[in-house]
Amino acid sequence: MAASDQMRAAVGLASPRRSKALALRSVLLVILGVAVVASLTIGATGISLWEVLWKLLTGQELSRLERTVLWDIRAPRTFMGMLVGASLAVSGAVMQGLFRNPLADPGLLGVSSGAGLGAIFVIVVSGAVLPPAVLEFFGYAMLPLAAFVGAWAVMIALYALATRAGRTSVATMLLGGIGIAALSGALSGIMVYMADDIQLRELTFWGMGALTGATWSKLLVAAPVMGLATLAALSLGQGLNGLSMGEATAHHIGIDVQRLKRRSILSVSAMTGAAVAVSGGIGFVGIIVPHLLRLAVGPDHRTLLLNAAIMGAALLLFADIVSRVIVAPSELPIGIVMAVIGGPVFLWILLRRRGVVDL
């Protein structure tokens, strides 16, 4: 077999692990199904999904409370949790493949900090600088819209900074992302300093991440962005497999490396920007989900990306359930729950990479 044929075979990663990854997908789908049912069933109110289904099957009329809780509160929250979890997990998997670093995270590009800057602007100073007609027109959509615009502004600036003569430097983009994140943090700090007590409370809750504000109208805006970007990212598996052997090798076997970088960056920016815009800051999903899947079934991105989407959706739904019930009838921000889960896992990953632990 010629060298180029061997490399093409490597890109395909025809390994027994592929069948193991497909088997794991079936398990993850079952877990996701359980998470969806639990998310629709569990809450502060004593309304059960099974009671509602029984009434529907027997032709009984649902009460107004049952319709409101299940259809207007739990259902959009469940779908939002699935979309956000899948988007963050796939973003992390793509970033780790693009940078060839298993500890890479969507936040490295500074997209999250740009989204946060947009949100803080709306919460703190929009009332003073924007015409009342604009605020009234956008209403509650102003905050997620500003966060999404902030995320994309950072992405466009980074792409322009890192691209020269038609080639994009991933290293320059990484360093630029760190710099822009620092600048965004400084501007955010200035606005936080100007905030009053009510605004500080809103900023704190938004920064910790939450799905409490999920509505069908928000889903109507955010779902197409996250859904299409996630589908686009799922098609990057073959290219990321080739890139794992180095840019020169990937180019030699026929992969358009520049196009792959561009598609990866656009997909990650859209997924992360939309997710942060509607849910606030939720960490660790993009780091731990892809890494755990790589440990379990290997680095084949053709199966890894879809498995990451399923596992990320299930993980965030279970974290949201915990956030609802742990201090019921109040709710804990989901970002705190994910930090409690993800922090120890992240430390375990670091210790394992250094050979301190073998598990």
Buried (B, 14 or more C-beta within 10 A) or exposed (E): EEEEEEBBEBBEBEBEBBEBBEEBBEEBEEBBEEBBBBBBBBBEBEBBBEBBEEBEEEEEEBEEEBEBBBEEBBBBBBBBBBBBBBBBBBBBBBBBBBBBEBBBBBBBBBBBBBBBBBBBBBBBBBEEEBEEEEEEEBEEBBBBBBBBBBBBBBBEBBBEBBBEEEEBBBEBBBBBBBEBBEBBBEBBEEBBEEBEEEBBEBBEBBBBBBBBBBBEEBBEBBBEBBBBBBEBBBEBBBBBBBBBBEBEBBBBBEBEBBEBBBBBBBBBBBBBBBBBBBBBBBBBBBBBBBBBBBEBBBBBBBBBBBBBBBBBBBBBBBBBBBBBBEEEEEBBBBBBBBBBBBEEBBEBBEEBEEEEEEE
